[in-house]
Amino acid sequence: MPWRRWAEIALLAGPGVVVFVTFVIVPVLMAGYYGFFDWSGYGIPTEFVGLRNYELILTDNAFLEAMWHNGFILVMSLILQGPAAIGIALLLNRKMRGRDLIRVLIFVPYVISEVIVAIGFSLMLHPTGAVNDVLDRIGLGGLAMDWLADPDVAIWSLMLILVWKYIGFAVILMLAGLQGIPDELREAAAIDGASYWRTQWHITLPLLGPTIRIWAFLSIIGSLQVFDLVYVIWGQYVADIAGTSTMATYMVANGRISGEYGYGSAVAVVIFLISLVIALVYQRYVLRRDTEGALTEGVA
Amino acid sequence: MMPRRYRSGTQVVLAGTVAAALALSACSTGPEASDYQEGDPYTLTVWTNYTGEAGLAWFDGVAEEFEATHENVTVEAQHIQNEELDGKLQTALNSGDAPDVFLQRGGGKMRDMAEANQLLDLTGSAVDSAELREKLGDAPYEALTLDGRLLAAPQLVQPGGIWYSKDLFRQAGITETPKTVDDLADAIQKLKGAGITPIALGGKDAWPAAHWYYFFALRECSADTLEATNESLDFSDPCYENAAEDVVDLAALEPFNEGFLNTSAQQGASSSAGLLANHKAAMELMGSWEPGVVKDLTPNQEPLPDLGWFPFPQVQSGHGDATALMGGKGGFSCSAGAPKTLCAEFLALMNSEKNQESFYTAFGSIPLHVDAQDVVRNDYDKQMIEALNEATYVSDFLDTNYGQQVGTVLNQAVVELLTGETDPAGLVAAITAAAERE
């Protein structure tokens, strides 16, 4: 390759590479390094403990529970949000009055900052908050409960908030996917006598496949990283008791809050590895059919 | 197929990054001592957690006074939000870019800083003078001394106790503030009978719940036991389990506000301090900062007129002294690279009689300086000073004493105790396990 091409590549990619290496690669490696130490965060780490931090993490029930919660969120997000988002997108893809307004409204929760959503819901779902009050006033006082602190209920409350918050994003993605399906296919199906539902099942859904797979990927990664909603609603200490802790809140509680930076770094590494493995497996086995044949291999 | 060149390139980048990471982590060695000479131009950097107009004005006053008496010296302050301060400070200390003077919380954190050689030894400096020691009292100095080295100058003490609404107590027919735990149980029943929530508790933040355990431990354990445990982190003395039993007994009376687990301590009217401020609950166990917090949460943002204070009640069977107090002790440290004389003189000035008096006006925190204590106006402040002067023992909050790791586990365990997730033996086992990991 001529030097000119190299100069162009260096000029265009250089700043991005520098930022990525400085703020992603180096911190990841540093976390890997700190993860081998018992380190309170003051001075340089000196007490090398080998793999002990990892041993503690993987035998700590609190971490295993947090991991289980992440898994629950992951599966339930796919089950609850996927079909609902496709249904809403199909509905909003038809011509009807107020369609644009509904499209905007359904996207609003996604735009609102997590912290605001969390504070709003924690006020409404507090035992003395609006939700219980409304239930009481319409004669359903028997349904009133401690939505956020009861361990049997809290994770479902979290799920509800997550669905409310993120379904707008799924709907927008699906809508965009639907726009990409040529009308001719549906017309042809109609001429062949296919019913509406049959058309959706055999034409729309398969063609929406790439969109659904990408959405599912984003949803999975997001589920593994849930932090801010939990942290704001349940705070530093209560998530464990309410059964809503996630790997990320565990990391902050046992790393930063307890001043155990070595341990916290090791937790970060574990989360990183879990996410990495899931992402790679998904790319390899699920997304491959979408990217195969596309222009992804080196042109040169 | 990826050309080979790329792959070897990736390896080079990776190897380089590893090297860079290791180099970065190795370059932060201890700071060097300052070579400042009197008269040299110098900017003294100070980090505090002060907020509010009055508080910042107080600091500016001290800074001006210092600059007037020290030629070529400028004081440059950064007032950092309290919860942000520790993290920022930690980064600054590790990177060798620490401020000269900064807020010191003492306890386990100070120990960690000292072990990393990040603090200046103030022994024998201007702030360690016999006169100041006499005026501020020996106990606050003791708390900030480690292995014979004075690592921070005391500035304030914030004794905890039970804050209550006099009106609500009257409404429930309580004529005297509780002296013993039985009296407290009585008061709780009376308040509940009158339809008043007895105790506000911000369980979401955990430490307000943990305070109940700390204070029961203060009454159950002798001062000697508490002091020994600060060093050994050995919780085998039965008094620690007894204190947990006391918490369980208290919780059995269901004295706390509904949904205390999701109630924060200080944010908004629905917080525990907000409940007290709006007469939605009768009591809260808190440090001496409570009147200031409550004031911001009353409907008109004026001080709560019927706010009262009484010391934590005595546990009859306990080994702790009834006069023993617990509270946060705040001070200021100098970083290892700061000019010692200059730094110590600044700390001494912060603690002068005049500045301690104005400190009370600005922050409402009772002055340490004996001569400054006559400025105190509120009844509860006078009571607190009296209690302090009578106290046979003043402990810091236990989570501060035990360090972050054990402290965090303890706080969490107390919340679990209140919800029945663990029992007293489980609490002791949890903190013992955390201490072993230390």
Chai-1 contact restraints between the chains, C-beta under 6 A:
chainA,res_idxA,chainB,res_idxB,connection_type,confidence,min_distance_angstrom,max_distance_angstrom,comment,restraint_id
A,I25,B,T17,contact,1.0,0.0,6.0,A-B,restraint_1
A,V26,B,A21,contact,1.0,0.0,6.0,A-B,restraint_2
A,L29,B,V18,contact,1.0,0.0,6.0,A-B,restraint_3
A,L29,B,A21,contact,1.0,0.0,6.0,A-B,restraint_4
A,M30,B,A21,contact,1.0,0.0,6.0,A-B,restraint_5
A,S40,B,D112,contact,1.0,0.0,6.0,A-B,restraint_6
A,G41,B,Q90,contact,1.0,0.0,6.0,A-B,restraint_7
A,Y42,B,D112,contact,1.0,0.0,6.0,A-B,restraint_8
A,Y42,B,M113,contact,1.0,0.0,6.0,A-B,restraint_9
A,Y42,B,A116,contact,1.0,0.0,6.0,A-B,restraint_10
A,G43,B,A116,contact,1.0,0.0,6.0,A-B,restraint_11
A,I44,B,S28,contact,1.0,0.0,6.0,A-B,restraint_12
A,H126,B,G259,contact,1.0,0.0,6.0,A-B,restraint_13
A,H126,B,N262,contact,1.0,0.0,6.0,A-B,restraint_14
A,P127,B,E258,contact,1.0,0.0,6.0,A-B,restraint_15
A,P127,B,G259,contact,1.0,0.0,6.0,A-B,restraint_16
A,T128,B,E258,contact,1.0,0.0,6.0,A-B,restraint_17
A,T128,B,G259,contact,1.0,0.0,6.0,A-B,restraint_18
A,L148,B,N262,contact,1.0,0.0,6.0,A-B,restraint_19
A,A149,B,L261,contact,1.0,0.0,6.0,A-B,restraint_20
A,A149,B,N262,contact,1.0,0.0,6.0,A-B,restraint_21
A,G235,B,K204,contact,1.0,0.0,6.0,A-B,restraint_22
A,Y237,B,A206,contact,1.0,0.0,6.0,A-B,restraint_23
A,Y237,B,Q412,contact,1.0,0.0,6.0,A-B,restraint_24
A,Y237,B,V415,contact,1.0,0.0,6.0,A-B,restraint_25
A,V238,B,K204,contact,1.0,0.0,6.0,A-B,restraint_26
A,V238,B,L261,contact,1.0,0.0,6.0,A-B,restraint_27
A,I241,B,T419,contact,1.0,0.0,6.0,A-B,restraint_28
A,I241,B,E421,contact,1.0,0.0,6.0,A-B,restraint_29
A,I257,B,T408,contact,1.0,0.0,6.0,A-B,restraint_30
A,S258,B,Q404,contact,1.0,0.0,6.0,A-B,restraint_31
A,S258,B,Q405,contact,1.0,0.0,6.0,A-B,restraint_32
A,S258,B,T408,contact,1.0,0.0,6.0,A-B,restraint_33
A,G259,B,Q404,contact,1.0,0.0,6.0,A-B,restraint_34
A,E260,B,Q405,contact,1.0,0.0,6.0,A-B,restraint_35
